[in-house]
Amino acid sequence: MGDKLELKFDDKGLITAVVQDDETHDVLMVGWMNEEAVRKTLQTGRTTFYSRSRGKLWVKGEESGHVQAVKSVRVDCDQDALLIGVEQTGGACHLGYRSCFFREVDRKGNMRILAERLFDPDEVYGKGE
């Protein structure tokens, strides 16, 4: 039998959640969870995050339909970060890419886009960035 989960949340009650494709291990996104978001993620099998800008919970894919089915949840050695393995439907990035990490930076500080957009965020969210 394993140990009881005891997470270390920061002074704002949040913990970093790194979301990774369960098969390819590509990092898809990073989000924040409070205790309730962690509980809902574990109970529902859908990633639930805490929006720092909106001050409320949100479920990945609730607007776009690009949901994440949770396959595994790991906690780091300090118990202050989560690694969540998911099966991603559609893109994880709100800008239309499969991963939020679609840009590469070279040693001179120049960025280049590595991927193609999967969807138009204007069509999905009614707004773009």
Buried (B, 14 or more C-beta within 10 A) or exposed (E): EEEEEEBEBEEEEBBBBBBBBBEEEBBBBEBBBBEEBBEBBEEEEBBBBBEEEEEEBBBBBEEBEBBBBBBEBEBEEEBEBBBBBBEBBBBBBBBBBBBBBBEEEEEEEEEEEEBEBBBEBEEBBEEEE
